[in-house]
Amino acid sequence: MTQQLVSTSPATDEVVATFPVQGEEEVRNAVRRAREASVWWQEQGHGGRRVALLNWRRHLARTSDELAELIRRENGKPLTDARLEILLALEHITWVAKHAEKELASEKRRPGAMLANFSARVDHLPFGVVGVIGPWNYPVFTPNGSIATALAAGNTVVFKPSEYTPAIGTFFAETFRAANPGAPRGVLEVVTGYGDTGAALCRAVVDKLAFTGSGPTGRKVMAACAESLVPVVMELGGKDAAIVAADADLARAADAIAFGALGNSGQTCVGIERVYVEREVRDRFVELLAVRMRALRPGSQAGSSYGPMTMPSQLDVVRRHIDDAIAGGAEAVVGGPESVGDRYAAPVLLLDPPHESAAIQEETFGPTITVTTVDSLDEAVKLANDTRYGLGGSVFSRHHADEIVDQLDTSQVSVNSVIGFAGMASMPLGGRGESGFGRIHGPEGLREFTRTRAVATQRRRAPVNLMTMDRPGWLVKALPRMLRLLHGR
């Protein structure tokens, strides 16, 4: 009997849907179908793929109410947040559909003086079949950053959604088929299951794999892919910091940081988890931030600020971080240990926890935020950079933003806002260190899902042929002088 994956609502434990746990044979069959369909998909060219992707966009827009309701039920986030997530995904599908041809066009290169009789170009070719393992926190927007981009680049895709959101992932994949009934099965496949299903996807010899999730799981995915030398894109965790300078618009900063820290129950890899604020404005900033946070209410009913924690075990992490920070001397300005329940966590603001505490050093992924007082912007930058992660961050300052940004050791930065870079389809997204490597979104994302091919074409015979075993004696004697003449000055 086939093992079943039962998806339930994190708010009510209601059964949302049941799916098979697919094993190695089923995953290999999905990859085989994708491999067969890749010939047809590449034959469509950029023009045909653009039409198919825009058809998909329109179909998703028309079925967005149904998808948003499914996100609310299976993931737990409010309907408004679900609709915003879908809107962002549609923006990214539109961008890659319309820009792939230009961004992936062949490039002319200079052949150099020694081979001036050649022309040179670099082509950007699809890998073939791309595997995508998606997360549960943004179950449409985040995997779409890899799926739509890989499709636009000419690859077919096999998508394994999180075991917490299989219904959303299946719906998302099926809308592509519904929007493009003339396409063969296999352009966008979906497989369901737990970690073993993801490992089977790695071992099914896809041509590239994109993973979004935690660092520990990412290491397991990389190890499985390494068995077949499958290249990977890793979009992992974050511990993003916001720096609030003394000259910042404090009300604006407090409002933005509350959203960046608490939106989606704090379950955002590029969300704000740490704040460093200059001492002279610390008290006023904390007061403004506390007012914003106290007004927020978690819940599943209409009007709730955010929903339940999607993964129940994450509540233990949130509780541990709060307890550790307070034990180290942090002040709980808003909330505290009592804020963490069995489904929901209310907002928690921790003031001046020790730098070595778990709340500072580890990804919390919950609706908590730490605020640390600093005596200078140099100190703020030093502390913000002192982490294993390198995903995103924010800077709030009227006059010093650029100089702060230049010193931050992170891959994305928003100035006088939060998370703006993630919503821009033309901007790359990725990390360094514990936050992973590789890029999705934008031109860099399109090229991430292609391989390069260099083509050198001899257009005419050279006066002196260097590419022969029958070189004349005078050329052999002249080479030392030629070398010094060309490169010794």
Buried (B, 14 or more C-beta within 10 A) or exposed (E): EEEEBEBBBBBEEEEBBEBBBBBBEBBBBBBBBBBBBBEBBBEBEBEBBBEBBBBBBEBBEEBBEEBBEBBBBBBBBBEEBBBBBBBBBBBBBBBBBBBBBEBBEEEEBEBEEEBEBBBBBEBBBBBBBBBBBBBBBBBBBBBBBBBBBBBBBBBBBBBBBBBBBBBBBBBBBBBBBEBBEEBBEBBBBBBBBBBBBBBBBBBBBBBBBBBBBBBEBBEBBBEBBEEEEBBBBBBBBBBBBBBBBBBBBBBEBBBBBBBBBBBBBBBBBBBBBBBBBBEEBBEEBBEBBBBBBBEBEBBBEEEBBBBBBBBEEBBEBBBBBBBBBBEBEBBBBBBBEEBBEEBBBBBBBBBBBBEEBBBBBBBBBBBBBBBBBBEEBEBBBEBBBEBEBBBBBBBBBEEBBEEBBEBBBBBBBBEBBBBBBBBBBBBBBBBEBBBBBBBBBBBBBBBBBBBEEEEEEEEEEBEBEEEEEEEEEEEEEEEEEEEEEEEEE
